[in-house]
Amino acid sequence: MKVLKSLSIFAPLLMTSIARAEGDVFMPPGATEVATQVDSIYSFLLWSSLISFVLVVGGMLYFVYKYRRTNPNQKSAYITHNHALEFLWSFIPFVIFMFVFAWGWYVYDQERSFPADSLEVHVFAKKWDWKFVYKNGKESVSSVDANNNPVPAELVVPLGRHVKLIMASTKINEASNDPNDRAVIHSFFVPAFRIKQDVVPGRNTVLGFKADKLGDFFVFCAEYCGGGHSLMRAKVRVVSQEDYEKWLASEGSANLSLADKGRALYAAKACIGCHSLNGTRGVGPSYKGLWGRVEEMSNGQKLTVDEAYIRESILEPNAKIVAGFPSGVMPVFKGQVTEEDITALIEFIKTVK
C-alpha cells in the first residue's frame, strides 16, 4: 500500500511536468512550423510514456496485491500461455513505435527539403565565432559596441521565406601553419527553430528553415570545440521582406558579390584554360549548365553536381573523374584556396547557365 501511495503522489507530479513541457518550459517558444511539429512529437512521447508507465507499474501492483499469498500452504494455480495476449502486448507497442518513426521521418524530411527559390546564406564557423556571407557579398560578423561589450554576428532573414544554410568549418587564419590553429567540428543550433547541424572540417553541410515569427533568436554551438565553446554565440534576426531588402542594401555591403569574386578566381587560378563557359568541350567539363546536372563518372557512378561535389573536385580533383575526361590533369588546390574562395567559385558556377 505504501507503493500505491507513493505512486499517487508521483503521478500528479509527472502530469504537471508534461503540462509544463507543453507550455514551453523545457524548450523555448517555437518560431517555425517544424518547431511546432517537433513539440507535438515530444508531447506525444511524454504522454505515451506516462500511459505506459501507469499501465505497466499500475498493473504490476494490482496483480501483486490481488494474487498475494494469504497463507504459507497456498499453491499457485497452473497458468498456461495466452497467445492472443502475448501477441497484443508485442504488436501494439510495435505499431506505436512505427507510427512515431514515420512521424519523425516526415518532420526530418521537411527539415532536409530545400525549395529551389530558397534564400542561400553561407555560414563559416571557426574558433570561436560565426560568420554569415550573403550572395551579394555582404558579411555579418561579430563586433564590439561602444562599451567594449561583444556583439554576436547576426543572421538576418526575411519572414516566411525558406532559408538554406551552406556551412563550413575554417581555421582562425586560413593562411596560418600553426598546428594549434585548425578547423574543428562545430554544431549550429537554434533552439527556437528546433534545428541543429554539425559543421565539419573538410566538407559542406546544409540546414534549412522557414521562420514564421518576427524577432531575435539565439544561435549556439552545440558541439564542444575548445576553450571558448560557451562563448560561441550568434543571433538569427527575422524581419519583414521590406526590412530585409533594406538591410541587405545598407552600408557594409560588399562591392563584389560572391559570384563576381568567383569569376575573378576563375581567371586568377587558371580555371579558364580547361573549363569553358560556353559549353565547348575542353580538358575538363564546361561550366555551362554544370550546376545541378547529373554526371556519370569513369567508374559508372552517377552524381549530381552540388556544393559537395564541386568542393571535392577543387580540393581533390582526381577523386572522381567525369567519364570521357582524362585523370591527373587538374592540379590539386588543397591548401591553396580558402573556404571562402571555394564558396565564391561555387556561387559563380551556379550562374553559368
URSULMO-V720532 format. One record per backbone hydrogen bond with DSSP energy under -1.0 kcal/mol. CO is the residue of the C=O (numbers start at 1). NH is the residue of the N-H. E is the energy in kcal/mol with one decimal. If there is no record, write none. Layout:
co: <CO | CO>
nh: <NH | NH>
e: <E | E>
This chain:
co: <1 | 2 | 3 | 4 | 5 | 6 | 7 | 10 | 11 | 12 | 13 | 14 | 15 | 16 | 17 | 18 | 20 | 21 | 31 | 32 | 33 | 34 | 35 | 36 | 37 | 38 | 39 | 40 | 41 | 42 | 43 | 44 | 45 | 46 | 47 | 48 | 49 | 50 | 51 | 52 | 53 | 54 | 55 | 56 | 57 | 58 | 59 | 60 | 61 | 62 | 63 | 65 | 71 | 82 | 83 | 84 | 85 | 87 | 88 | 90 | 91 | 92 | 93 | 94 | 95 | 96 | 97 | 98 | 99 | 100 | 101 | 102 | 103 | 104 | 105 | 106 | 107 | 108 | 115 | 119 | 121 | 122 | 123 | 124 | 125 | 126 | 129 | 131 | 132 | 133 | 134 | 135 | 138 | 140 | 143 | 145 | 149 | 151 | 153 | 155 | 157 | 158 | 162 | 163 | 164 | 165 | 166 | 167 | 168 | 173 | 178 | 186 | 187 | 188 | 189 | 190 | 190 | 190 | 192 | 195 | 197 | 199 | 200 | 205 | 207 | 209 | 211 | 215 | 217 | 219 | 220 | 226 | 228 | 229 | 231 | 234 | 235 | 236 | 237 | 238 | 239 | 240 | 241 | 242 | 243 | 244 | 245 | 247 | 250 | 257 | 258 | 259 | 260 | 261 | 262 | 263 | 264 | 265 | 266 | 266 | 267 | 270 | 271 | 271 | 274 | 276 | 284 | 287 | 290 | 293 | 295 | 296 | 297 | 301 | 303 | 305 | 306 | 307 | 308 | 309 | 310 | 311 | 312 | 314 | 316 | 321 | 322 | 333 | 333 | 338 | 339 | 340 | 341 | 342 | 343 | 344 | 345 | 346 | 348 | 351 | 352>
nh: <5 | 6 | 7 | 8 | 9 | 10 | 11 | 14 | 15 | 16 | 17 | 18 | 19 | 20 | 21 | 22 | 25 | 24 | 212 | 36 | 37 | 38 | 39 | 40 | 41 | 42 | 43 | 44 | 45 | 46 | 47 | 48 | 49 | 50 | 51 | 52 | 53 | 54 | 55 | 56 | 57 | 58 | 59 | 60 | 61 | 62 | 63 | 64 | 65 | 66 | 67 | 68 | 74 | 86 | 87 | 88 | 89 | 91 | 92 | 94 | 95 | 96 | 97 | 98 | 99 | 100 | 101 | 102 | 103 | 104 | 105 | 106 | 107 | 108 | 109 | 110 | 111 | 112 | 118 | 164 | 166 | 133 | 168 | 131 | 170 | 129 | 126 | 124 | 140 | 122 | 137 | 258 | 134 | 132 | 151 | 148 | 145 | 143 | 235 | 237 | 239 | 161 | 119 | 209 | 121 | 207 | 123 | 205 | 125 | 176 | 181 | 199 | 222 | 197 | 220 | 193 | 194 | 195 | 31 | 190 | 188 | 186 | 203 | 167 | 165 | 163 | 160 | 238 | 236 | 234 | 189 | 229 | 231 | 232 | 233 | 219 | 155 | 217 | 157 | 215 | 159 | 244 | 245 | 246 | 247 | 248 | 249 | 250 | 253 | 261 | 262 | 263 | 264 | 265 | 266 | 267 | 268 | 269 | 271 | 272 | 270 | 273 | 274 | 275 | 284 | 287 | 282 | 290 | 293 | 305 | 303 | 323 | 300 | 297 | 295 | 292 | 310 | 311 | 312 | 313 | 314 | 315 | 316 | 333 | 319 | 298 | 325 | 336 | 337 | 342 | 343 | 344 | 345 | 346 | 347 | 348 | 349 | 350 | 351 | 353 | 289>
e: <-2.4 | -2.4 | -2.4 | -2.2 | -1.2 | -2.3 | -2.8 | -2.2 | -2.5 | -2.4 | -2.1 | -2.2 | -2.3 | -2.3 | -2.2 | -2.2 | -2.0 | -1.5 | -2.7 | -1.5 | -1.9 | -2.7 | -2.4 | -1.8 | -2.1 | -2.5 | -2.6 | -2.5 | -2.4 | -2.1 | -2.8 | -2.9 | -2.1 | -2.2 | -2.6 | -2.5 | -2.5 | -2.6 | -2.6 | -2.8 | -2.5 | -1.6 | -1.6 | -2.3 | -2.6 | -2.3 | -2.6 | -2.4 | -1.9 | -3.1 | -2.4 | -1.1 | -1.6 | -2.5 | -2.3 | -2.3 | -2.4 | -3.2 | -2.5 | -1.4 | -2.5 | -2.1 | -2.8 | -2.5 | -2.1 | -2.4 | -2.5 | -2.5 | -2.4 | -2.9 | -2.6 | -2.1 | -1.9 | -2.6 | -2.7 | -1.7 | -1.8 | -1.4 | -1.8 | -3.1 | -2.4 | -2.9 | -2.2 | -1.8 | -2.9 | -3.4 | -2.3 | -2.9 | -2.8 | -2.7 | -2.2 | -2.2 | -2.9 | -2.2 | -3.5 | -2.0 | -2.6 | -2.7 | -1.9 | -2.4 | -2.4 | -1.1 | -2.9 | -1.7 | -2.3 | -1.7 | -2.5 | -1.9 | -2.5 | -1.9 | -1.7 | -3.0 | -1.9 | -1.8 | -2.7 | -1.3 | -1.1 | -1.3 | -2.2 | -2.1 | -2.7 | -2.3 | -1.3 | -3.3 | -3.7 | -2.9 | -2.8 | -3.0 | -3.5 | -1.9 | -2.1 | -1.8 | -1.3 | -1.6 | -1.8 | -2.5 | -3.4 | -2.6 | -2.3 | -1.9 | -2.4 | -2.5 | -2.3 | -1.9 | -2.4 | -2.7 | -1.5 | -1.1 | -1.4 | -2.2 | -2.5 | -2.1 | -1.9 | -2.2 | -2.3 | -1.2 | -2.7 | -3.0 | -1.1 | -1.4 | -1.3 | -1.1 | -1.6 | -2.4 | -2.0 | -3.1 | -1.1 | -1.9 | -1.9 | -2.5 | -2.7 | -2.9 | -2.0 | -3.8 | -3.1 | -2.2 | -2.4 | -2.5 | -2.2 | -2.3 | -1.8 | -2.2 | -3.3 | -1.5 | -2.0 | -2.9 | -1.9 | -2.4 | -1.1 | -2.2 | -2.3 | -2.2 | -2.4 | -2.4 | -2.3 | -2.0 | -2.5 | -1.9 | -1.1 | -1.2 | -2.2>
